[in-house]
Amino acid sequence: MASIQENQINYILSLAQTGSFSQAAEQCFVTQSTLSTMIKKYENQIGFKIFNRKTKPISLTAEGYAIIEQLKTIKREFENLNEIVREAKGELNGEFKIGIIPTIAPFLLPRFLNKITSDYPNIEFRIFEITTEEIINKIKLRDLDAGIVSTPLSDSDLLEYPLFQEDFLVYDTRKGKKGKKYTVGDIDFDRLWLLEEGHCMRNQIEKICSLRKQRTVKGNLVYSSGSVLSLIELVKSSKGITLLPRLAIENNSLVDRRFIYPLVQPVPTREIGLVTHSNFAKKRFLNILQTSIINSLGDTIQLPKDFKMIRPF
C-alpha cells in the first residue's frame, strides 16, 4: 500500500485548487521543483496520474477526482490529530479563520475583537466579511474554521451553536409620535427600503414585510445593497423607512434615535450563531470565541432558549 506524507497531501490539494505548479508552490512555501517532485513521487507509488499536465490550467484525471476527495478527508484527520496533540500539551496557539456576514460584522466585531486579540496573542485571528453562502462553502472546504451567521441553516455537514437573538425595530426618518409602536399596517411601503434579494437579514424581514409587494410608487431608482450602513444613509437621505436589527442601532452614530420605533407583536427577530464543520476539532478556540462574544453583549440582547456553552474539550 502506498504511503503518503502530510506535506505531500498539502502539495496535491494545492495543485488541485490552483491548477498551477507555481501558484501551488507559492501557497505551500516550497520551490516548484520540490512540489513537482513530491507529487510525481506519489503518482509513481500509486501507479497512475492524478493530474493532466497537458491542460491549462492543470486538471484532474478521472482517477484523480477520487484521490482528491479522499486526501481532503485525510487532511482533516491530520488537522484533528494535531489539535488533539496541542490540547494534550496545553498549547494555545495557531490560526483561527472566521467568516462573518456583513449585516452583523460592523456592529459585533468592535465589541470583542480588540479584547480577544489582546487576551490571546498567540492565536492569529483571521476575519473574513462574506455572505452566508460563501461561509458555508468555505467551511465545507476547510478554508474557514467557523462562521458567524444567521441561524438555523439546517445543513447536516455543519454544527450550529446559537449565540443570541435580536429583535428588529422600525427606522422611520420622518417625524413621528414619541413612544409610538408600529404595526405592519403602519409601515408606508412606498418608502420602504430593504437589502438585496437573498440577503439573510432581508429573508428574516420578508416574513413580516411581504406586503411590500403592494408598493404603488414607480420610481426610476433600483438599488441593491448588502450593507446595513449604506442602507441607513439612503433611508435618511430619502426620508424613507426600513427595519434594523438591534445591534445595528446600539452605539451607532449614523442612526438618529428619534426615529426608532418598536414593533408590536409579532416582533421579527433573528438568531445569530456560530457554525463549524461537523468534524471541527478546535473546540478550545470555539469556546474562546463564544465566551468573548457573549461577554460583549449588552442587556438588551437576549440569549436563545437552547443556548449552551461550548465545551473546550
Beta strands, then each sheet from edge to edge (+ up, - down):
strand 1: 51-52
strand 2: 59-60
strand 3: 94-100
strand 4: 123-129
strand 5: 146-151
strand 6: 158-172
strand 7: 241-245
strand 8: 260-261
strand 9: 269-277
sheet 1: 1+ 2-
sheet 2: 4+ 3+ 5+ 9- 6+ 7-
sheet 3: 4+ 3+ 5+ 9- 6+ 8-
end
